[in-house]
Amino acid sequence: MSEGYNQYTEAVLDHARNPRNVGGMDDANVVVQVGDPDCGDTLLLFMRIDEGLVANVSFLIKGCGAAIATASMGTELVKGKTLNEALLVTDRTVSQALGGLPDEKEHCSNLIASAVHAAINQYISTITGKAPPVDFAVNMPAEAGNKAQEDRVDE
C-alpha cells in the first residue's frame, strides 16, 4: 500500500479494525469456502437460515484488511434479510456500502458476495433435493492421447 491508510474510507478502516460477525458458528446449516487464487485470500462463511431468512451469519478469513472489511460489511448487509434480499448483495453493493475501495482492492468484495450466493444456492439445493446440473463430459481430441474418448459409447 504505497499511499497508506489514507486510500481507505473511515468505514473500511472501521470494519477492518473492528470486524463484525467474526468467528465460527455451531448451529450453521450452511458452510461455504471461497477463495481468490490470485491474491491468496480465503473466506469461510457460516450461515444459519431459518424460515427463509438469514437468521445468523459469521465468517473466518485469511486476507488483507480490505478483505476483512468487505466480509464484515457483507455479513451486516445480509443478516436478517430474506434469501431474495440477500441475493441482491453483490460485490458492488458491498463496496458502495463501505464508501468505495481502491481499484486494486475492488476484487476483495467479490469474496463475500460469492460466498453469500454460494451459501444460499447450497441451502436451496439441499432443501429441494435438486442440485444444479453438472456436466462431466470432457470433449478432448483423440489425437491428444485420450483413449477413453475413443472408446466412449454414445448414449
ZAVOVEX-217779 format. One record per residue (C-alpha): x, y, z. Coordinates in steps of 0.1 Angstrom, whole numbers, padded with zeros to 4 digits, always signed. Example, Ala and Ser with C-alpha at 12.3 -4.5 7.8 and 13.67 -1.06 7.14 Angstrom:
+0123-0045+0078
+0137-0011+0071
END
This chain:
+0000+0000+0000
+0021+0028-0013
-0004+0055-0002
-0010+0040+0032
-0043+0041+0051
-0054+0074+0035
-0066+0055+0005
-0094+0038+0026
-0127+0053+0038
-0134+0055+0075
-0160+0027+0070
-0134+0004+0055
-0109+0012+0084
-0136+0007+0110
-0147-0027+0096
-0111-0038+0091
-0101-0029+0127
-0134-0039+0143
-0149-0066+0121
-0185-0077+0128
-0197-0113+0128
-0162-0129+0130
-0160-0165+0142
-0174-0199+0136
-0210-0210+0142
-0220-0242+0159
-0256-0241+0146
-0249-0231+0110
-0269-0251+0085
-0247-0239+0056
-0210-0235+0054
-0191-0225+0023
-0155-0217+0015
-0144-0194-0013
-0110-0181-0023
-0091-0159-0047
-0062-0178-0061
-0046-0146-0075
-0042-0129-0041
-0045-0159-0017
-0075-0146+0003
-0098-0173+0017
-0132-0169+0033
-0152-0194+0053
-0188-0183+0056
-0212-0198+0082
-0249-0191+0077
-0280-0201+0097
-0311-0199+0075
-0345-0202+0092
-0379-0198+0076
-0364-0181+0045
-0344-0156+0065
-0306-0153+0071
-0310-0156+0109
-0273-0155+0116
-0241-0152+0096
-0204-0152+0105
-0171-0157+0089
-0134-0166+0092
-0110-0151+0068
-0074-0152+0058
-0068-0120+0039
-0058-0083+0039
-0076-0055+0057
-0099-0048+0027
-0109-0084+0025
-0117-0084+0063
-0137-0051+0059
-0157-0064+0029
-0165-0097+0047
-0176-0078+0078
-0198-0053+0058
-0212-0081+0036
-0224-0101+0066
-0240-0070+0080
-0259-0064+0048
-0274-0100+0047
-0281-0106+0083
-0319-0107+0090
-0327-0105+0053
-0348-0128+0032
-0329-0151+0008
-0341-0130-0022
-0329-0098-0005
-0296-0114+0004
-0291-0125-0032
-0292-0088-0042
-0260-0082-0023
-0232-0080-0049
-0195-0070-0048
-0206-0036-0059
-0232-0031-0031
-0206-0042-0006
-0180-0018-0019
-0206+0010-0021
-0217+0004+0015
-0181+0009+0025
-0178+0041+0006
-0157+0026-0021
-0124+0007-0023
-0091+0015-0041
-0091+0000-0076
-0066-0026-0067
-0088-0038-0038
-0122-0039-0056
-0118-0077-0061
-0120-0082-0023
-0157-0075-0022
-0163-0104-0046
-0153-0129-0019
-0182-0122+0004
-0207-0117-0025
-0197-0151-0040
-0198-0168-0006
-0233-0155+0001
-0246-0166-0032
-0230-0200-0029
-0244-0205+0006
-0279-0196-0005
-0277-0218-0036
-0263-0247-0014
-0291-0243+0011
-0318-0242-0016
-0304-0273-0034
-0303-0291+0000
-0339-0282+0009
-0353-0291-0025
-0330-0321-0031
-0322-0307-0065
-0286-0298-0072
-0278-0277-0102
-0268-0299-0131
-0231-0307-0136
-0217-0316-0170
-0189-0341-0165
-0184-0346-0203
-0150-0335-0215
-0145-0332-0252
-0108-0338-0258
-0095-0347-0292
-0085-0384-0296
-0051-0374-0310
-0042-0358-0277
-0039-0394-0263
-0074-0396-0248
-0081-0433-0252
-0113-0430-0231
-0127-0405-0257
-0121-0430-0285
-0138-0459-0266
-0168-0438-0254
-0201-0454-0261
-0227-0428-0272
-0259-0430-0252
END
